[in-house]
């Protein structure tokens, strides 16, 4: 009896990726095809966004309520934010080192390049962000209306509310058990819906890649191909070497982690959307042996504060533009650049096109005209795919690191899950 051939979701997504590339080339500047693909891609991302916040609220509330200890919540929160800051700073510094060694901007005559890209919407956001202080950022974390935050998709106010809600449930004892059971049931329903939506991922990926190439074309990559390859190479180095070292310190194999989230890496890369994989990431890291309470806190928080891929891109891009304009940055100026990137990247978390907005708010501090970013705006989508994938890997690693530090990571469960995934290939 012939065994029925069945492609795994990962292979289906890859097939959608390659089909999208082909369709993008075929329908280059075909407005009807672009509109159709854009609409299909938007609907897929919309389906994901529909379930993200219910999953965050339900999982985080149950996780915090299960902890039942405000001191433990504070300790885990402190460890998580400290780890995020350390990894982001390392990513920024590595980006600057690579930019200084390989000088990507020296190969571009920016005065002879032309770009028609409109970045006015990003400029206005960046100008507004310059007035943002640490106090206004902290005030913005407090949801004066949690339903308003939910409707706007503001992740951090929703997380803060969920933490307090979970602690409140824990504080009332047995009376709160009915809410915990309800929230747990909600999370299970949301995960079931996630599995249904994931069957549409290959179609969504095909449409999103297709519309990108149909709008921009491959030729936009050619003048800046060295810069793009350098960014990709640096990100691969960061994942394999830096994250590999962190994993080794925590006594587990990074490649085992990469194996279990391979589908999510491909999906994040092809859609350039971290939200597209958040529900499955929460589910898989729980199966990998990390305590659900830690997973439900670290992953949503990481989407705001742990953006390693974005940090690498921003630091290399800032140097690239300075070099292209012939602006020499001293060591002191580059140290200032590190500090500015650390602050602006946190202050603009959750802003659409955040990495590009951070660059706009940053380059003016080193004397680069904002108009210079029009020359890399065309390839931003292609770079965004890589930085999103790195951000996803970084957040999955962070859950294990915090889990190990709290002695809430089950190595045996992780090994069994890896064997299960390998057997299913």
N, C-alpha and C positions, 0 to 999 in steps of 0.2 A: 504494500500500500504506500503510495507516494505521500510524503509528508507535505502538508500545505505550507507554502512559503508565506511568512508573515513578517513584515518590516516593523521594527521597533519604532517608537515615537521619535527617538533621536535620528534614525535614518530618514524617517518621513520629513522631519524638519530640515535636514540637510538637502533632501531632494527638493523641497519647497524653496530653499535658499538658491540652489543652482537654477531652478526653473525661473525664479524671480529675476536672476541676473540675465538670463536669456530673453525674457519678456521685456525687461527694461531696455535692453539693446535694440530689440525689434521695434518697440513703440517709443523710441527716443523722440521727445517733443510732440508726441501724439496726445493732444489735450483730452480727447475722449477716453483713451486708455488710462491716462494719468488720473483723471477724475474717478474712474471706476476702481483702480487699484488703491488710490488714496482713501476712498470711502470704505472699501473692504478692510484695509489695514486699521483705519480709525475705529471701525465697529469691533474688531478683534481686541484692540487695546481697551476700548470702552467696556467690553465684557470682563476683562481682567480687573480694571479699576472698580467695577461694580462690586467685586467680592473682596478686594484688598482690605478695606477698612473694617467691614464686619469680622473678618478673620483676625485682624490686629486687636480689635476691641475684645472679642470673645476669648481668644487665646491668652492675651496679656492679662485680662481680668482674672481668668482661672489660674494662671501661673502665679500672679502676685498673691491671690487669695490663698493658694496652696502654701506659699512661703510663710505667710502669717506672721512675719517678723519685720518690722519697719527698719530695724538695724541691718538686717540681711539685705533688704532691698537697697538701702543706702550704700552698703558695701559693694554690692554687685554693680550698682549704677556708677560708683566712683571708679572701680576697676575698669569697667567698660569704656568710660569716657577717656580715662588715662591711656588705655591701650590704643583706642582710636587715634588720639592725638600723637602718640609716639609713631605709629605706623604711617600716618599722614605726613608727619614731618620727615621721616625717612624717605618717603616717596618723593616729596618735593626736592629734597637734597640730592637724591639720585638723578632726578630729572635735570637739575642744574649741572651736576657733574658731567652727565652725558652731553648736554648742550655745549659745555665748555670744551670738551674733548673733540667732539665731531663737528662743531660749527655749522649746523644746517643752514643758517641764514646767510652764510658767506657765498653760497652757490646760487643765490637769487638776486637779480637786479630788480628790486621792488618798484623802481621808478619806471621801468619798461613794461611792467605787468599791468593788466587792466582787469577790473572786476566790476560786474554790474549788480553784485549781490547787495540787497537792501538790509542793512543792519540797524536801521533807525529804532526798531522796537527794542533791541537789546541795549542800544545806547541810552534810551530814556530810563530803562530799568537800572542800568549801571550808574547813571547820574543820581537817581533816587537813592541807590544803595550807599552812596558816599556819605549821606546824611544819617545812615543807620549807626547807632551806637550799641555798645554791649548791653546797656540798660533797655533800649527799645527791643533788642533781640530777646532778652529775658522776659520782658513784659509780654511779648508776642507768644511766648510759650504757654501762657495762662489762658485757657479757653473761657472767655466771659459767657459764651453760648456754645456748649459742646455740640449741639445740633447744627449750628452754623459752621463750626469747624469741620464736622463730618460732611456737610454739603459742599464745602469748598475743598475738601480733601487735604486739609492741613494736618500733616502727620504728627508733628510734635505735640501740639495741644491735645490731640486725641490720645496720644501715648500717656501724657501727664494725667489726664482725666482717668484713663484706664488704671493707672497705678494707684491713684487715690481711691477709686471705686473698689479695686481689689482689696486694698488695705481695710476699707470700711466694711466690706463683706466679711473679711477675716475677723474683724473686731467684734461683730455681733454674734459670733459663734455658730451654734447649730441653726439658728434662724436663717443664716445666710446660705445654708447648704442648697436650698431650693434654687437660689440664683446661680450658684456654681454649676448645678446640674443643668440648668437651662442654658447657661453660656457654653458649657461643654457640648451640649446637643447642637447649639448654633454653629460651633466650630466644626463639628462633624458634618453637618449639612453643607457648610461652605466648602469643605474639602471635597465632598462628593460632587458639588457643582464645578469645582476646579477641575476635577478629572474629566468631566464632560467637556468643559471649555478647551482643555488641552488637546482634544481630538481635532480642534479647528486650528491649532497652532501652525501646521504646515501651510495652510491657506493664508493665514495672517502674515506669516514670514514671507511667503512668495509675493504677496501684495506690497508689503512695506519695502522690501529690497527692490522690487520692480519699479515702484514709483520713484525711489531715490535715483536710480540709474536713468529712468526715463526723463526725469527733470534735469539732472545735472550732466549725465553722460560720463563715459570713462575718461574723456579727454581732460576733465577738470583735475584729475589726479596726476597727470603727466608732469606739469611744471613743479609740483610739490611732492613728487613720489619719494624723494630722498627723505624729506621731513616725515612723511607718513610711515615709511619703513623704519625710520629711527625711533619713532614713538612706539610702534608695534614691538620692535626688538627690545626696547627698554621695559615695556610692560611684561613681556615674556620673561625677561631676566628677573624682574621684581617678583613675579609669581613663583618661578622655579627656585631661585636662589634665596631671596629674602623670606618669602613665605615658607619655603622649604626648611630654612633654618629654624623659624619659629615653630613649625610643626615638629621638627626633630627635638627641640627643647621640651616640647609637650609630650614627647614619646609616642608619636603616631606618624604614619606615612602620609605625606601630602597627596601623593598620587592615588591613594585609596579614596581620599576625599574628592579629588577631581573625578574619579571614576563614577562615584555615585551621583554627582551633580552634573555630569557631562551633558545631559539633555538640557538642563537649565542654562549652562554656559552657552550652548549653541543658540538657544532661544533668546537669551539676553543679547548675544552678539548680533543676531540677525534682526531683532526688533529695536535694538538700542533702547530698551525699556527695562529698568530694574523691577518695576511693578509687575511686569509680565510673569516673573518667576517667584515673587515673594511667597505666594501661597504654597507652592510646591517645595520651596526652600524650608519653610517652617516645618512642613510634614516630614521631609527627608532628614533634616538634622535631628529631629526627634527619634526617627528610626535608627540614626547613626550612633545613638547612645548618649546624646546630650540631654540633660534634664529639660522637660517641656517649659518649666518656668523661666529658665535661662534663655532658651531659644526664642520664646515669645517676647522677651524683653530686648535681647541683643540685636536680632535681625531687623525689626522695625527702626530701632534707634540708629543702627548702622547705615540705613538708607539716607539718613540726614548727616551723620557725623563721620562715617568711615568710607571716604571716597578716594581710595588709593589710586585708581586708574585716572580719575579726574585730576588729582594732584600732580601726577607724573606729566600729564598732557599740558596742564597750565604752566608748569615751570619750564618745560622744553619750549613751548610756544612763546612764552614771554622772552626767553633768550633768543629764539629764532627771529622774532620781529626786531629786537634790538640789534642783532647782527645784520639783518637785512637793511636796516636804516643806518648802519655804520656807527651805532652808539656803543661805546665801550663801557661795560659795567665793572666797577671796582669790586673788590671783595666785600667792602662795607655796603655797597648798593645791593649786592646779591643777598647778603644777610638780611637787609631790609626787605628785599623781595620775598624771602622765605616767611618773614613775620607777617607781611601784608597778605600773602596767599593763605596763610594759616587762619587769619582773621576773616578775610572776605569769603573764603570757601564755606565757613560755618555760618556767616551772616546771610548767605544767599541760598542755603539749602532749601530745596523745594521749589525754587523759581524755575519756570520753564526755560530750557537752554542754559541752565545754571553755570556750566563750565565756561561757556562763551561769555556770559555776563561777568563772571569772576575775572576773566581775562581783560574785558573792557575796563573794569574798575581798577585793575592792577597796572596795566601797561602805561597808563598816564603818569604813574608815580615814578617811572623810569625814563620818561621823556619820549615815549613812542606815541605818535598820533593815533587817536582812536580809529581813524580812517584806514590805518594799516591792517586792521583785522578783516577788512573786506576781502583781502587776498587769501585768507585761510578759511573764510566763511564757507566757501564752496566745498571744501573737504571735511568740514566739521562733522557731517553725518557719518562719514567713513571712519573717522577717528572715534566718534561717539560710540560706535559699535564695540570697539576694542576696550575703551575705558569702562563701559557698562559691564562687560564680561569680567574685567578685573575687579570692579567694585563688588560684583556678586561673589566671586571667589574669596575676596577679602572678608566679606560679611560671614560667609560660611566658616572660614577659618577662625574668625573672632568668637563664634559661639563655642567652638571646641576649646579655645584658649581659656575663655572665662569658665567653661565647664570644668576643665582640668584644675584651674586655680581654686575652684570651690569644691573640688572632689566630687563633682556631679557629672562625670563623663565615664560611661561604661565601656571600657576597651573591648571586653568580650562581646558585647552587643554590637559594637562597631565592626569587629572582625566577622561576625556572623552575617551582618547585613551586606558587607562587601562581598563575601562568598556567595550570598544569595543573588546579588546583582551580576556577578561574574557568571554564575550558572544560568542566568536568564538571557545571556547574550546570544 
